[in-house]
Amino acid sequence: MTDEERAALRARRTAAVNGCDRLLSAGRWPTMRERLTRLESYDLDGPPDMYGDGPVAGLEQRVAELLGTEDAAFFPTGTMAQQVALRCWAGRTGNATVALHPHAHPEVHEGGALGAVAGLRTVHPTREERLPDAAEVRDLAEPFGTLMLELPLRDAGFVLPSWEELTATVAAARERDAVVHFDGARLWECTPHFGRPLPEIADLADSVYVSFYKSLGGVSGAALAASADLVAEAKAWRHRYGGLPFQQWPAVLSALYGLDHELPRLPGYVAHAATVAAALRKALAAEVPFFRVHPQTPCTHQFQVWLPYPADVLNEAGLRQAEETKTLVFGIWQESLLPGLSHTEVTVSASALEWTAEDVADGTAQFLGFLRAGSPRSTH
């Protein structure tokens, strides 16, 4: 596909989504005007930040209070926040090796930055489609300075261990004199699964990264929360990495909006995700010879759906459903390593709360109708 074709497809999808009356997964991205209108609920007559003071410092204090840590540092991106955290821990432990899952964000989505930029190396306690357990951490063949755990592990299906499993894995790392860092980009929605408040979860780790745009709907930005001395060191590295722009107040205010308005709603999204996943399983089982909803009961408000069709066929069916019925069930489908098998991520948020199990079944049946009218299903 050429760049022009990709741009045309993106424009078509944006128009289709914006024209929908009902969306099950995720939702329509707000316009710039809508985003600015939301920020009017905050004091816009005060002075903006300058190199990390004012609103930035206020957000950092808010995050530290929410997570129960001594301090926090605002970063323009989570990629930068985690590289800085892991670099700091490598210097403090004297070990530049990071143990993490091969599906973890730095391994899949950061272009090898841990090695190329921070001079770190990685090892994998497990290749199972879950986070490493205590035995795997304890038995890892070589020393490591930091154990990084992504909560939830997105690319494995937004999966989480049980609270008992998580505490045991952390304890195993401590036995090996390693520190523990949580990639908590989506930590905000983990509290229902663990049955623990955010400070108790964060207290297991030596440092925690959280995102403001993934689940909270902010413009951008992340925070690194930890002890006061680690945050001070991280802020020095943040400056070296070019992570302290002159002003960041739009991102900061949108982060505050997410904390004020989306964070309290996340438990409701997680609860409704179980209803949506069950309805999808029932609807797909009635009409599709092979499918997978993973996990069967979502750990958070996000999960995967797998179908035996090429991604372009599934995406075309979804676009036609959106354009002709003003209803969209699934987001973008992606090819898997196995040809003809594709998956999509389902995100249950505000737009999905009005969908009953019957609505999900009807919308799925309608989607499958558009799918049958397109290319034939792949066979393996």
N, C-alpha and C positions, 0 to 999 in steps of 0.2 A: 504494500500500500504506500502510495506517495504521500509527501507532506500535505499536498493539497487535498488529497482524499481523506486523510486523517482529520484535517481541519473541517472539511465539509461534514464528516460523520459526527465530529464533536459538536458542531453547530446544530445539526439535526437533533442530536440527543438532548442538548440543552433546551431547544425549543419544545421538544416532546415532553420533557420533564416539567418545564415551566407551564405547559398547557394542561397538565393533569389536575384533576379534581381530587384524586385519591392516590396516595403513594404508601406502599407498605414498608419498603426498605429505605432507610435514611430519610431523605426529603429534599425539597428544593433548596438550593443554595440561596441565601438572601442576597439581594443586590447591595451595592455600595451604599445607596441611599437608605435602605432598610437597616443596614449595619450602623450607619451614622445616627439614624433616628433612635436606635436602642441606646446609644451612648449619651443621649440627651438627659437620661435619668440621673446622670452623674454631674458633679460640679465642673462645668466646662469654663467657668469664669476664673478658676484658680490658675496658678502658673503651671506650665508643662514641666516635665522632667528635663534635666540636663545631666547627661552622662550618669544616669542611674539613681538620681535622687528623687524626691517628690513622689509621684504616683508609683514609680518603679519600687522604691523602698517600701511604700505602703503595701504593695502586692506581695513583696517578699515576706513581710511580717505576717500578712494574712495566711500565706501558705505554711509558714513555720508553725503558726498556731493550729491550723487545720490538721497538720501531720504530727504535731507534738514534738518537733525538733527545735534545736537551739536557734537555728538560723536557716535562711534559704537565699538563693541567688537566682535572679531572673536571667534567662538566656534567650537569644533570638530563635534558636532551634534546639530541638532535643538531641540531634546528632552532635552538636557542639557540647551540650551539657554533659552527655555521657562520655565523650572522648576526654573532656577535662577531668571528670570524676575518676575515670579509670587511670588516667595519667597520674593524677595525684596519689591514688592508692598504690600504683606501681612504685613511685618514689618512696612512699612511706613504708611499704612492706619489703622493698628491695627485690621484688619479683615482678617482672614485666609480663608474666603469663596470666591470661584471663580465662577462666573456665566458664563456658556458656554453651547454650544449645546451638546446633548448626542452623536452626531456623531463626535465631535471635536477630534483631534488627541490625546490629553492626555487621553481621555476617552476610546478610541478604540485601540490605538497602543502603549501604553507605560506601560502596565502591572500594572496600578494603582500607578504609581510612584509619582503623586502629593500628595497622601496621605501617601504612605509608606516611601518616601524619604524626601519630603518637609514639611510634616505635614499639608497639606492643605485639604480642603474639597470642593466639587463641588455641585452646584445646576443648574437646567435646566430651563431657562425661557420658553422654548417651546420644543415640540417634533415633530413639523411639519418639513417636509423635506425642510427646508429653515432656514436662520438665524433668530434670534428673532427680532421682530419689536419693535417699541418704546413703545407701550402699554404693551407688555409682559414684557419688562424690567422695566417699571414704576410700574407695578402691581405685581411684584414678591413678594411673601408673606414674605420673610425674608431678612435681610440686607446682602449685599455682598460688599467686598472691591474692587474687580476687575471684570470688564466685559471683557471676552476674545472672540474675533470674528475671526473666521477662514475665510480668504478671498483668494480664493473661498472655499466654504465648500465641500471638496472633496467627502466624502462618501455619500453625498446627490446628487451627480451628478455635482460637480464643479460649484455650483450655487452661484450667487451673488445677493444682493439687488440692487435696483436703487440707484443712488447717493443721492437722496432725502431721501429715506428710511434709508440709512446708516447714514447720518448726523442726522436724527431724533433719531435713536437708540442711537447714541453716546450722543446726548443731553440729552436723558432720563437717561442714566447712570450718567451723570454729575449732574442732578437734585437730584440723590440719593447719591451724594458725593462719587461716585466710580471713580476709574481710569479705563482707557480703554487700553487694550493690543491687538494688531493685530497679529494673527498667519498668517503671510504673506509669508509662504513657497513658495507660487505661486503668490505673489503680483506683480511680474514683469509683468505678462501678463494681469493684471486687468485694465490697463490704457485705452484700447479701449472701454471697457464696461462702465466705469465711465466717460469717456471723460475728464479726469483730469490727469495732470502729477503726477509722483510719489511723489514729495514733498508735493503736496496738499493733496493727499490721506494719506500719513504718518502723516501729521500735525493734522489729526483728533484724533490720538491716543497719549497716553503718552509713549508708547514703541511699537516697531515693530520688529518682527523676520522675517528674509528672509533666504531662502535656496540657496545654490550654485550648488546643484547637481540635483534638481528635473527638473526645466525648463531650466537651464543654462548648464546642462551637465557636471558639475564639478565632480571631484573625490569624494569629501565629503565636509562637512563644512557648517557653517551657521554664521549669524551675528545678534546681538541684537543692534538696533539703538534707541537712546533716548537722554535725556539730559546728560550733562557731568557728573553730580554728580551721576545719576543712573548708568551710564556705569562704573564709577569708583567702585561703590559698587558691580556691577555685576562681574567685573573683580576679585574682592576679593573672591567672591563666586565661580567663575570659577576655581580659584586655589584650593579651598577647595574640589571641585567636581572632581579634577584630570583632568581638561580640559585645561591644559597648557603644552602640550608635549614639549620636548626639541626643536624639529624642525618640522615645518609644511609646508615647502615651496612647496612641490608638490601639496598639496591641494590648497594652496593660488594661485599659478600660474595657476592652472586649473580653479579656480574661476575667476581670471582676464581674462582668455581666454573666459569664458562664458559671462562675462560682455562686452567684446570687440566684440565678434562675434555672440553670440546667442541673447543677449538682443535686439539689433537693429532689429532682424528678427521676434521677437515675434508678433508684430502687424500684420505682413503678415500671420503668422500661424493662428492667431485668425480669420482674415478675411476669409481665405480658409476653416477653420473649418465649417463655415456656409454653404459653398458649399458642403462639404463632408457630413454633417449631412442631408441636404436636399436630396442629391442623395441616401443616405442610406435609408431614409424613403421611397422614391419612389420605390426603388428596392425591399425592404422587403415587402411593401404593395402589390406588384404584385404577391408574391409567398408564403407569410407566413400569416396564419390566425390571429396570435397575435404576436405583437412585440412592443417594445417601444424604441424610441430614446429620451434620456432625458439629458438636456432640448432640446426642439424642435429646438430652435436656441441657440447654445452654448454661454455661457457667456465668455468663454476663448477659448483656442485651445484644450480643453479636454471635453469629455462628455461620457455618458454611452449608451450602447445598451443592451437591454434585449430580450431574446428569450426563448420559452417554450421547452427547451431541457436540459437534464443533462449536466453538465459542461464537463464531460469526453468525451461525444459524440461530443460536439462542438469543444473541443480541438483536438480530433482525426481528425475531418474534416479539421480543419485549418492546422494541420501538413501534412496531405495528400496533401492538396492544395499546400503548400509550397514545399514539396518534389517532387511533380509530375509536377508542373507548374512554379516553381520558383517565385511565387507570393503569398503574404500573406496580407490578408485584416485585420484580427482581431488579437489582442494579446491573452493573456491568459483569459479564461473564468472561472468564479467562481460561485459556487452554491449560491442561495439566501436562505432565511429562508423557502420559499415555495418549497417543493420538485419538481424537474423537471423544475424549472425556474432559469435561470442563467443570469449573466450579465458580460460584459467586459467594460473596459475603452478604449476609442479611443483617441489617442494623435496625433494631426496633427502637424507635424514638417517638417524638411527639406525634408525627403524622400517622403512626401505626396504632395508637391507642384506641382510635375509633373502630378499628377492624375487629370484628368478632371472629370466632373460629369458623362460622359459616361464611363470613365475608372472605376469609383467607381461602377456604375451599372453592368458592365461586370464582375468585380471581385467579387461582391456580388452574382451574379447569379451563377458564377462558384463555389463559396464556398457552396451555397445552394445545388448545384448538388452533391458535395462530402457529404454533410450532409444527403441528401436523400438516398444516397447509404449506409449509416451506419445504426445505430439503429433507430427505429421508434421514432417519436416525442412523448413526454410525454403528457398525458391528465390530466386535472384537473377537 
